[in-house]
Amino acid sequence: MTEIKKLAKKVRQAFEKIAEKEPCMGTDLCGLCARASIQLFLEARRKGMYVGLIAGTGHVYNTYKGHIIDVTATQFGYKEKVLCVPISKLVTGAYNTRHGRIRSVKDLSKKAWRVPEYKINNDREVVRQFVK
């Protein structure tokens, strides 16, 4: 779990930088869950880690080895900048595990989240400055 936590923290740092430049985005990263989760998903896959991408009705987050990994959990009042908890301990509200597992980033863009591809590409450039 240590490697995914380190990666998630770097993705979080990148999105804190992104949030500084975008209107209506606060330090809690509210409104950036889909984009941040996509980047963690892509970077983890690039490093050979199979990370899940979960999209619900109001939140997008990642899963890894039976844990919820959320780089934008601060928008829900969590103090940890990166939330990493066993799925069994947190299965309500935004983290309802009945949400849909997304097989690819393209699947997510077709759903209600509609993250434009240019945003994904721009975010990737920023993330790669933090993830080397």
LUMVEX-723821 format. One line per field, with one value per atom (N, C-alpha, C): x, y, z; residue number from 1; residue in three letters; atom name. Coordinates in steps of 0.1 Angstrom, whole numbers, always signed. Layout:
<atoms>
xx [X/...]
yy [Y/...]
zz [Z/...]
resi [NUM/...]
resn [ALA/...]
name [CA/...]
</atoms>
This chain:
<atoms>
xx [+8/+0/+9/+21/+29/+31/+34/+36/+24/+12/+0/-2/+0/-2/+8/+20/+30/+26/+21/+16/+4/-5/-17/-14/-4/+0/+6/+13/+19/+8/-2/-13/-21/-23/-29/-22/-9/-1/-2/-3/-5/-18/-28/-42/-43/-36/-36/-31/-20/-15/-25/-32/-42/-53/-57/-68/-65/-52/-48/-52/-52/-53/-68/-76/-90/-100/-110/-120/-129/-134/-143/-138/-125/-119/-111/-116/-110/-99/-92/-82/-86/-99/-104/-106/-104/-104/-118/-128/-142/-144/-150/-152/-141/-131/-120/-118/-128/-127/-125/-133/-132/-118/-114/-101/-89/-89/-79/-78/-90/-91/-86/-90/-85/-70/-64/-49/-42/-48/-43/-44/-55/-58/-47/-45/-35/-21/-17/-3/-1/-10/-9/-7/-16/-15/-1/+4/+17/+28/+26/+36/+33/+23/+20/+11/+4/-5/-19/-27/-41/-49/-53/-62/-75/-86/-99/-103/-113/-118/-133/-139/-153/-160/-171/-179/-193/-197/-211/-219/-229/-238/-233/-224/-219/-204/-197/-183/-175/-163/-154/-142/-138/-126/-120/-109/-102/-102/-100/-98/-85/-79/-67/-66/-65/-63/-73/-86/-96/-97/-90/-90/-96/-103/-107/-95/-91/-80/-87/-88/-95/-85/-81/-72/-80/-93/-101/-111/-108/-117/-118/-109/-110/-123/-129/-142/-153/-151/-161/-158/-148/-144/-133/-127/-117/-104/-97/-84/-73/-72/-62/-63/-52/-52/-55/-50/-54/-60/-72/-79/-76/-72/-69/-74/-86/-93/-98/-99/-105/-119/-123/-136/-147/-144/-153/-157/-148/-150/-157/-159/-165/-173/-185/-193/-207/-207/-219/-217/-227/-226/-218/-208/-200/-192/-190/-182/-191/-203/-211/-205/-201/-194/-203/-216/-225/-223/-215/-212/-206/-206/-201/-186/-180/-166/-164/-155/-152/-141/-142/-132/-121/-125/-115/-119/-110/-112/-123/-123/-133/-147/-149/-162/-166/-157/-161/-165/-158/-162/-176/-180/-193/-205/-201/-211/-214/-221/-225/-213/-202/-190/-185/-185/-180/-168/-157/-144/-138/-137/-131/-117/-114/-101/-90/-92/-81/-78/-88/-86/-77/-80/-72/-58/-56/-42/-35/-42/-35/-32/-41/-39/-27/-26/-15/-1/+0/+12/+16/+6/+9/+13/+6/+8/+22/+26/+39/+51/+48/+59/+61/+51/+51/+55/+51/+53/+64/+76/+87/+91]
yy [-12/+0/+13/+11/+23/+30/+22/+28/+35/+30/+37/+49/+49/+61/+72/+68/+79/+85/+76/+81/+90/+85/+93/+107/+108/+121/+130/+124/+132/+137/+129/+133/+144/+143/+153/+166/+166/+178/+185/+177/+182/+189/+183/+189/+201/+202/+214/+226/+223/+233/+236/+226/+228/+237/+234/+242/+256/+260/+274/+282/+275/+282/+282/+274/+272/+279/+286/+293/+283/+288/+280/+267/+265/+253/+257/+252/+255/+245/+248/+239/+225/+223/+210/+201/+207/+200/+196/+202/+199/+202/+193/+195/+189/+184/+178/+163/+157/+142/+134/+136/+128/+129/+142/+144/+139/+141/+136/+120/+114/+100/+94/+100/+95/+96/+106/+107/+97/+94/+84/+70/+68/+55/+54/+64/+63/+62/+69/+68/+55/+50/+37/+26/+26/+16/+17/+29/+31/+25/+24/+19/+4/-2/-16/-20/-10/-12/-12/-22/-23/-15/-3/+5/+6/+5/+6/+21/+24/+37/+36/+42/+40/+54/+54/+66/+64/+72/+72/+83/+86/+97/+110/+111/+124/+124/+113/+113/+102/+105/+95/+93/+81/+77/+65/+60/+48/+37/+25/+14/+7/+1/-7/-17/-30/-41/-40/-38/-38/-25/-14/-1/+10/+19/+31/+41/+46/+56/+69/+80/+92/+104/+110/+121/+134/+134/+146/+145/+136/+133/+146/+155/+167/+175/+173/+180/+175/+163/+158/+160/+168/+171/+162/+153/+144/+153/+151/+159/+154/+140/+135/+140/+144/+149/+137/+125/+113/+103/+99/+90/+76/+67/+53/+44/+38/+30/+17/+7/-6/-3/-9/-7/-11/-22/-27/-17/-7/+3/+15/+17/+29/+26/+22/+18/+26/+38/+46/+59/+66/+79/+79/+88/+90/+77/+69/+57/+44/+45/+33/+24/+12/+3/-3/+1/-3/+6/+16/+25/+17/+23/+15/+16/+4/+3/+7/+16/+21/+13/+8/+0/+8/+20/+28/+43/+52/+66/+70/+64/+67/+64/+53/+50/+61/+66/+77/+90/+93/+105/+103/+91/+89/+90/+89/+89/+103/+105/+119/+128/+122/+131/+139/+133/+140/+149/+142/+149/+151/+163/+164/+159/+153/+147/+157/+170/+180/+183/+182/+184/+172/+160/+149/+150/+154/+156/+168/+179/+190/+186/+179/+174/+165/+156/+146/+153/+164/+172/+177/+182/+188/+176/+165/+154/+149/+148/+142/+150/+163/+171/+167/+161/+157/+142/+134/+120/+117/+114/+111/+97]
zz [+0/+0/+0/+4/+5/-8/-19/-32/-37/-36/-41/-33/-20/-11/-16/-18/-23/-36/-45/-58/-57/-48/-46/-40/-32/-26/-36/-46/-57/-66/-69/-77/-70/-57/-49/-50/-48/-49/-63/-73/-87/-88/-82/-83/-74/-64/-56/-64/-72/-82/-93/-98/-108/-103/-90/-84/-82/-81/-79/-91/-103/-116/-121/-115/-120/-112/-118/-110/-102/-91/-83/-77/-77/-71/-59/-47/-35/-31/-20/-15/-12/-10/-7/-20/-31/-44/-48/-42/-46/-61/-68/-83/-91/-85/-93/-91/-84/-81/-94/-104/-116/-122/-124/-131/-123/-110/-101/-101/-100/-100/-113/-124/-137/-137/-132/-133/-124/-112/-104/-111/-117/-124/-135/-143/-154/-150/-140/-135/-128/-121/-114/-125/-135/-145/-152/-154/-161/-153/-140/-131/-127/-134/-133/-121/-115/-104/-110/-107/-111/-101/-105/-96/-103/-94/-99/-100/-109/-110/-108/-98/-94/-96/-103/-105/-99/-90/-85/-89/-82/-86/-82/-73/-69/-66/-69/-66/-74/-77/-83/-75/-73/-65/-70/-64/-68/-58/-62/-53/-56/-46/-48/-36/-40/-30/-18/-21/-11/-3/-8/-1/-10/-4/-11/-10/-22/-23/-29/-21/-26/-24/-35/-34/-32/-32/-30/-18/-9/+3/+11/+11/+19/+16/+4/+1/+10/+16/+25/+40/+43/+56/+62/+55/+60/+61/+72/+74/+66/+63/+55/+41/+35/+21/+12/+15/+8/+17/+14/+22/+17/+26/+23/+34/+31/+41/+35/+43/+37/+33/+22/+17/+27/+35/+45/+56/+58/+68/+63/+50/+45/+33/+35/+23/+22/+27/+26/+19/+16/+10/-3/-3/-15/-19/-9/-11/-12/-16/-18/-28/-25/-34/-45/-45/-56/-68/-66/-77/-88/-100/-112/-114/-115/-118/-133/-136/-149/-155/-167/-173/-180/-184/-191/-189/-192/-191/-201/-213/-223/-217/-210/-204/-195/-187/-178/-185/-196/-204/-211/-213/-219/-209/-196/-186/-182/-171/-167/-163/-161/-157/-169/-180/-192/-191/-187/-186/-200/-205/-219/-220/-231/-233/-232/-236/-235/-221/-212/-197/-192/-196/-192/-196/-209/-214/-207/-204/-197/-183/-176/-162/-162/-172/-172/-173/-180/-181/-167/-160/-146/-137/-137/-129/-131/-143/-146/-141/-138/-131/-117/-111/-97/-96/-106/-106/-116/-111/-120/-120]
resi [1/1/1/2/2/2/3/3/3/4/4/4/5/5/5/6/6/6/7/7/7/8/8/8/9/9/9/10/10/10/11/11/11/12/12/12/13/13/13/14/14/14/15/15/15/16/16/16/17/17/17/18/18/18/19/19/19/20/20/20/21/21/21/22/22/22/23/23/23/24/24/24/25/25/25/26/26/26/27/27/27/28/28/28/29/29/29/30/30/30/31/31/31/32/32/32/33/33/33/34/34/34/35/35/35/36/36/36/37/37/37/38/38/38/39/39/39/40/40/40/41/41/41/42/42/42/43/43/43/44/44/44/45/45/45/46/46/46/47/47/47/48/48/48/49/49/49/50/50/50/51/51/51/52/52/52/53/53/53/54/54/54/55/55/55/56/56/56/57/57/57/58/58/58/59/59/59/60/60/60/61/61/61/62/62/62/63/63/63/64/64/64/65/65/65/66/66/66/67/67/67/68/68/68/69/69/69/70/70/70/71/71/71/72/72/72/73/73/73/74/74/74/75/75/75/76/76/76/77/77/77/78/78/78/79/79/79/80/80/80/81/81/81/82/82/82/83/83/83/84/84/84/85/85/85/86/86/86/87/87/87/88/88/88/89/89/89/90/90/90/91/91/91/92/92/92/93/93/93/94/94/94/95/95/95/96/96/96/97/97/97/98/98/98/99/99/99/100/100/100/101/101/101/102/102/102/103/103/103/104/104/104/105/105/105/106/106/106/107/107/107/108/108/108/109/109/109/110/110/110/111/111/111/112/112/112/113/113/113/114/114/114/115/115/115/116/116/116/117/117/117/118/118/118/119/119/119/120/120/120/121/121/121/122/122/122/123/123/123/124/124/124/125/125/125/126/126/126/127/127/127/128/128/128/129/129/129/130/130/130/131/131/131/132/132/132]
resn [MET/MET/MET/THR/THR/THR/GLU/GLU/GLU/ILE/ILE/ILE/LYS/LYS/LYS/LYS/LYS/LYS/LEU/LEU/LEU/ALA/ALA/ALA/LYS/LYS/LYS/LYS/LYS/LYS/VAL/VAL/VAL/ARG/ARG/ARG/GLN/GLN/GLN/ALA/ALA/ALA/PHE/PHE/PHE/GLU/GLU/GLU/LYS/LYS/LYS/ILE/ILE/ILE/ALA/ALA/ALA/GLU/GLU/GLU/LYS/LYS/LYS/GLU/GLU/GLU/PRO/PRO/PRO/CYS/CYS/CYS/MET/MET/MET/GLY/GLY/GLY/THR/THR/THR/ASP/ASP/ASP/LEU/LEU/LEU/CYS/CYS/CYS/GLY/GLY/GLY/LEU/LEU/LEU/CYS/CYS/CYS/ALA/ALA/ALA/ARG/ARG/ARG/ALA/ALA/ALA/SER/SER/SER/ILE/ILE/ILE/GLN/GLN/GLN/LEU/LEU/LEU/PHE/PHE/PHE/LEU/LEU/LEU/GLU/GLU/GLU/ALA/ALA/ALA/ARG/ARG/ARG/ARG/ARG/ARG/LYS/LYS/LYS/GLY/GLY/GLY/MET/MET/MET/TYR/TYR/TYR/VAL/VAL/VAL/GLY/GLY/GLY/LEU/LEU/LEU/ILE/ILE/ILE/ALA/ALA/ALA/GLY/GLY/GLY/THR/THR/THR/GLY/GLY/GLY/HIS/HIS/HIS/VAL/VAL/VAL/TYR/TYR/TYR/ASN/ASN/ASN/THR/THR/THR/TYR/TYR/TYR/LYS/LYS/LYS/GLY/GLY/GLY/HIS/HIS/HIS/ILE/ILE/ILE/ILE/ILE/ILE/ASP/ASP/ASP/VAL/VAL/VAL/THR/THR/THR/ALA/ALA/ALA/THR/THR/THR/GLN/GLN/GLN/PHE/PHE/PHE/GLY/GLY/GLY/TYR/TYR/TYR/LYS/LYS/LYS/GLU/GLU/GLU/LYS/LYS/LYS/VAL/VAL/VAL/LEU/LEU/LEU/CYS/CYS/CYS/VAL/VAL/VAL/PRO/PRO/PRO/ILE/ILE/ILE/SER/SER/SER/LYS/LYS/LYS/LEU/LEU/LEU/VAL/VAL/VAL/THR/THR/THR/GLY/GLY/GLY/ALA/ALA/ALA/TYR/TYR/TYR/ASN/ASN/ASN/THR/THR/THR/ARG/ARG/ARG/HIS/HIS/HIS/GLY/GLY/GLY/ARG/ARG/ARG/ILE/ILE/ILE/ARG/ARG/ARG/SER/SER/SER/VAL/VAL/VAL/LYS/LYS/LYS/ASP/ASP/ASP/LEU/LEU/LEU/SER/SER/SER/LYS/LYS/LYS/LYS/LYS/LYS/ALA/ALA/ALA/TRP/TRP/TRP/ARG/ARG/ARG/VAL/VAL/VAL/PRO/PRO/PRO/GLU/GLU/GLU/TYR/TYR/TYR/LYS/LYS/LYS/ILE/ILE/ILE/ASN/ASN/ASN/ASN/ASN/ASN/ASP/ASP/ASP/ARG/ARG/ARG/GLU/GLU/GLU/VAL/VAL/VAL/VAL/VAL/VAL/ARG/ARG/ARG/GLN/GLN/GLN/PHE/PHE/PHE/VAL/VAL/VAL/LYS/LYS/LYS]
name [N/CA/C/N/CA/C/N/CA/C/N/CA/C/N/CA/C/N/CA/C/N/CA/C/N/CA/C/N/CA/C/N/CA/C/N/CA/C/N/CA/C/N/CA/C/N/CA/C/N/CA/C/N/CA/C/N/CA/C/N/CA/C/N/CA/C/N/CA/C/N/CA/C/N/CA/C/N/CA/C/N/CA/C/N/CA/C/N/CA/C/N/CA/C/N/CA/C/N/CA/C/N/CA/C/N/CA/C/N/CA/C/N/CA/C/N/CA/C/N/CA/C/N/CA/C/N/CA/C/N/CA/C/N/CA/C/N/CA/C/N/CA/C/N/CA/C/N/CA/C/N/CA/C/N/CA/C/N/CA/C/N/CA/C/N/CA/C/N/CA/C/N/CA/C/N/CA/C/N/CA/C/N/CA/C/N/CA/C/N/CA/C/N/CA/C/N/CA/C/N/CA/C/N/CA/C/N/CA/C/N/CA/C/N/CA/C/N/CA/C/N/CA/C/N/CA/C/N/CA/C/N/CA/C/N/CA/C/N/CA/C/N/CA/C/N/CA/C/N/CA/C/N/CA/C/N/CA/C/N/CA/C/N/CA/C/N/CA/C/N/CA/C/N/CA/C/N/CA/C/N/CA/C/N/CA/C/N/CA/C/N/CA/C/N/CA/C/N/CA/C/N/CA/C/N/CA/C/N/CA/C/N/CA/C/N/CA/C/N/CA/C/N/CA/C/N/CA/C/N/CA/C/N/CA/C/N/CA/C/N/CA/C/N/CA/C/N/CA/C/N/CA/C/N/CA/C/N/CA/C/N/CA/C/N/CA/C/N/CA/C/N/CA/C/N/CA/C/N/CA/C/N/CA/C/N/CA/C/N/CA/C/N/CA/C/N/CA/C/N/CA/C/N/CA/C/N/CA/C/N/CA/C/N/CA/C/N/CA/C/N/CA/C/N/CA/C/N/CA/C/N/CA/C/N/CA/C/N/CA/C/N/CA/C/N/CA/C/N/CA/C/N/CA/C/N/CA/C/N/CA/C]
</atoms>
